[in-house]
């Protein structure tokens, strides 16, 4: 049986983008929701960086699903199910990714109506999930290199 290859370089570039973007968000996130509300363009940049990071998370999952031929997804959820079923993502990470997708949808589809206080709280509490995700993907890449 032919060993399946993964586009590891593409995944690593996306991991770097995620980490750099989330670090920028963390550096520019103020200490309070009140300050966050007043950030103007900086706040918009924070929202955009998180949106891009979430898109990179889904891109990485889609690349793994496609390259490892885990199944044809009907929707994003199928990709996550395939990755969990094969032990490439934990169920806990699947839930964190669900939350990321929900936040992304709010940012993308209801941009003008975002509750900045709620967004601030979510950013403050959950940006570390991106680093947990990248660590899990690093372990997956290692497993794939050395089965």
Secondary structure, DSSP 8 states (H G I E B T S, - for coil): -------HHHHHHHHHHHHHHHHHHHHH--SSHHHHHT-THHHHHHHHHHHHHHHHHHHHHHHHHHHTT----SSHHHHHHHHHHTTSS-HHHHHHHHHHHHHHHHHHHSGGG--HHHHHHHHHHHTHHHHHHHHHHHHHHHHHH--
